[in-house]
């Protein structure tokens, strides 16, 4: 499980790091001291779990948690705070845990275990094929300078979300869409697989997964030089899919 620690106090972050390093199956992929840094790390590294303080300079943890919950495929959130008066607000978000400082190792381990179980359930649900009669479209519509252009779904290689926009990369180029990644995943779930919080790729066009120069995995797709990065969170899903192909 990939973990991001968000706390404005360096000593608090260090204490969590020491406890997590003693646990098997967990890896710290980043630290952040405020909300903006946290969102940047989430976007770049797609963690499974965020350990989140509440009182921080600028945007507080509860506000940040609500923003995270709006993301496609958001990470699990566990609040880690010295103040119990925020518990009600915290559970108004999608957080799955609320730990009071000083946090004990066994409490942290229990909360991470719960997050891991939920993650497995979420992945299993995401991998269920879409209902056969649910998907009726054979084309994606995109606004271009020439008006509305219809792109055959068979030509689509992958979708990438960037802030408010989704770009479709297809055999003849790329275009912006008015749809969200979540909507596309729900409609075409059996034909595309999520490889990153911000990316869906066409299953039928996967040729292989490879190591990128920076060490991450990436997908090689047919008829395109673009190779989308697979976040660590989704590597096992893609490998399992390739075994079945």
N, C-alpha and C positions, 0 to 999 in steps of 0.2 A: 504494500500500500504506500503510495506516494503522499507525503505530508507537507503542507505549508504551515509555518508558524507565523502568526501576525500579532505582534505586541510591541508597543513603543518602548518597553523597558528591556535593555539588553540582558540584564541578569535573569529576568523571567524567561526570555527566549533560551538562554544558555541552560537553564535548569530543565526545561522541556527537552532540549536536545540531548542532554545527558540521560534522561529517563528513556527516551525513545531509542537511543543507541543500544540500550540493553535488551530491547525487545526484538525478537526475530520476525522477519516478514514485513518490516516497516523501514522506509527510507525517507529522509528529509530532503526535499528537492528545492527548498528555498525558505528564506525568512523575509519578513516585511515589517516595517515599523509604522505604517499608516495605510489607509484604505487605497490610495492611488497605487502605491507599490504593490499591494496585495493583488489588485485587479490585473496589474501588468504581469505578475508572476503566474496567475491563474490562466491568463490568455496564452502565455508562452509555454507553460509546462503542464497544464491540465492535471492538477493534483487530484487524488481521490478524496482527501480529507483536509479541511482547514481548521487549525486550532486558533481560535479567534478571541482576542481580548475585547472588552467592551469600551472602557474609557481610554480613548486615544485622542491626540491632538487632531483637530479637523473633524472629519466624518467619523462618527462613533461606530462601534462594532455592530450594533443592532441595525443601523441604516445600511452598513456594508452587507450584512447578511441578507437583507431584503433585495439588494441589487444582485448579489450572487445567485439568489434563488430564481431570478428572472433569466439567467443564462441558460442556453441549451446544454443539457447534460451537466448540471452543476455539481460541484463536489459536496460531500457531506460536511456539515459545520458542527463543531463542538466548541461551545463558549468556555473560555478559561478566564475567570475574573475574580477579583478580590471582593466584589460587591454582590450581595444576594438580592438587593432591591430591584435588579433588572430582570429577574427570572421570568416574570409575567410577560414583559416585552419580548424577551428572548424567545419564548415559546410561541409567540405570535409569528415567528419566522419559521423556516423549515429546519431549524437546528435540531439535532438528535441528542444533544447532551449539554449539560450546564455544570461545569466543575468549578468549585470554589478554591481559590488560592489560600494557603499553600497546597498545591495538588499532590495527592499521594500517588505513588507508582501504581498501586493496584487499581485505583479509581481510573487512572488514565488508560491502563491496559483494558479494563472492562469497556470503557467508552469506545476505544479503538476497535475492539472486537465486535461491538454492536454495529459500528460503521462498516466494518468489513462484511458482515453478514448482509446488511442492507445493499451494499454494492453488488454482491453476487446475485441477489434477487433482481435488482434493477437491470443487470446485464442480461439475465435470463429472459426477463420480460422484453427487453429491446431486441433480443434475437428471435423472438417468435415471429413467424411469417405473417405478413399482412393478409387480411381476408381477401380471398381471390376476387370477390365482387366489389371490393371497396375501391380498387384502383381502376379507373375507367379512362384516364387520360393516356394518350400515346405521345403527346407533345407537351413541351414546356413553352409558355408564352413569355417573351421578353420585349421590353420597350427599347427600340433602337432609333437612330436618326431617321430611318425609313418608315417608322411606325411600329406596329406590333409584328414581331417575327416569331414564327413557330419553329421550335427546335425539337426534332425527333428524340424521344427519350433514349432510343438505342444509340444515339450519337453522343449522349452525355457521358463524360468521363468522371467528373466529380463536381461537388458543390462546396464552396468555401464562404463562411460568414466572416465579415469584417465590420464590427460595430453594428450599424443599422442595416447594412446591405449584405445580400448574398450574391455571389458571382457564380454562374454556371460555366464550366469549362467543357467545351464540346469539340467535336472533330474539326469544326470549321472556325474555331475561335473562342471568344468568351463574351458574356453579356451579363448585365445586372438584372436581378429579379426583384419583384415586389413581395415575394414569399419568404417566410422564415425557414431556417434550417429544420426547426422542429416540425413544422407543417409538412415539409418535404419528406422527412424521415417517417412520419406517421402515414403518409399516403403511399410512399414507395419503399416501405421498410424491408420487404423481401428482396428488393433489387439493389439496394444500397446498404453499405455498412459504415458505421461511424468509426473513423480512425483517430479522431481528435475532437475535442469539444467544438471546434470550429469547422469540421470537415466531414463530408460524406463522400464515399467513392463508389463507383459502379462495380458490383460484384463480378459481372460477366467480363469486365475488361481488365481484371487483375491478372498480371502475368507472374509476379513474384514479389517478395519483400526483400529488401537489401539494407545493408548498413550505409548510412550517410557518412560523409567525411567527418562530421562532428560526433559520430558515435550513435546517433539515434537510428531507429529503423525508418525506412521510407518504402512507399509502394511504387512498383513499376507497373504502369498501365499501358495498354495497347494503343498505338497510334498517337502517342504524345510524349514529349520530352519532359513534361512536368512530372515530378515525383513527390506527391504529398507526404509530409512527415507523419508518422504514427506516434502518438503520445504513448508513454509507457503504460498508461492506464488501459490502453486498448490493444496492445501488442498480442496478448494471449487470445483475444477474440478473433483477430485476423489470422493468427496461426491455426486456430481450431477450424476456421472456415476453410483455409487452404487444404487442410487434411481431408475435407469432405468434397473437394472439387476434383 
